[in-house]
Amino acid sequence: VPELPEVETVCRGLAPVMVGETLVRVEQRRPDLRFPFPEGFVGRLEGRVVDRIVRRAKFVQVHLNDGQVLIMHLGMSGRFTIDTGDAETAPGRFVHDVGGIAAHDHVVFRMSSGACVTYNDPRRFGYMDLVPAGADLEANKHFAGLGVEPLGNAFNAEHLAWRARGKTQDLKAFLLDQRNVAGLGNIYVCEALFRSRLSPRRRAGTLARKSGRASPRAELLVREIKATLQDAIAAGGSSLRDYAHADGSLGYFQHTFRAYDREGGACSREGCGGTIKRIVQSARSTFYCGRCQR
Ligand SMILES: [Zn+2]
């Protein structure tokens, strides 16, 4: 499942081939993905120029020059393949040149530069929508209720403490709640809690002091959430260069995790000697070290 760093990597990978270019031709090969495509999808895209591409939580927002925003969510298995038309950097191009249609290639964007961006999604949990830009964008059904971006300045210890104050739910569930912070998934919550030495079972309310101000734990947690995501985005950036020379596909890369999916493994924190445990919280697996995470 693509998480925030993968989606960020997708945005950074799409920008060089789409921004400033016209969507010359759009091929929509099915009526729906997870949801139906919006009415007149192809006609509302063709001829428009891409102004910029930004990420919001786990959404890709493609801002067009006519005030529309193409919203794309990768669901469980969505990915993009870029064919720049340059055989040396995109060996996958022959797939399109011979007119073959891969069964799971659902949307193809042909850009004025000659580049071809293909959306492939075997499980079809992804979706696309077209919405107006501007003040209405954040109020849109896709974004309404979403909390602050974890990499933005608004995500800080005081914000976290304000959201957590008095809450008895566990820290894991608190961080997965998209109203508190947007775009954090199971993997990066586990990793950030490990790096912060905070137990996923700790009460969320302990991020705030009695006065309501942030506790030192909140400072630490915010710092480690940002660092965990930034490290993963950096890893994605390097994989982007690798992929550009492989098959041009974006959005998936090899991670190294310290806690996630390491049940039974020795804790990697120097001098700890503990073992990574797996528990189930809110029906999801949590991985953590019972010795150094408190
Ligand atoms: Zn440990």
Boltz pocket constraint, residues with backbone or C-beta under 6 A from the ligand:
constraints:
  - pocket:
      binder: B
      contacts: [[A, 267], [A, 268], [A, 269], [A, 272], [A, 273], [A, 274], [A, 275], [A, 289], [A, 290], [A, 291], [A, 292], [A, 293]]
      max_distance: 6.0
